[in-house]
Amino acid sequence: MFNGSIYTMIATIDKAGRLVIPKPLRDAMGLKPGVPLDLTFVDGKIEIEYAPVEAWVRIAEDGFPIIETADDTPIDFDIREEREGMYREREERWL
């Protein structure tokens, strides 16, 4: 990885049409086995994103929200980190 970019990696499609995403790319994207993905063909490229999942928020005992899903799909989203980022952005706008 260099400056947030990953060099091009070659992968092949097997006879069943499966494509193995190289481990460095899976790691960079945080992909885990069983996580549903959306694949889209845009401008000659295949884009891979996490598929939308049904989720809701509950409040933990410490008062922070927790995102939950019906099928325990991993959610790569830290509410505390996101909240702190929003606070930093607001501070920068007001200073």
Buried (B, 14 or more C-beta within 10 A) or exposed (E): EEEEEEEEEEEEEEEEEEEEBEEEBBEEBEBEEEBEEEEEEEEEEEEBEBEEBEEEEEEEEEEEEEEEEEEEBEBEEEBEEEEEEEEEEEEEEEE
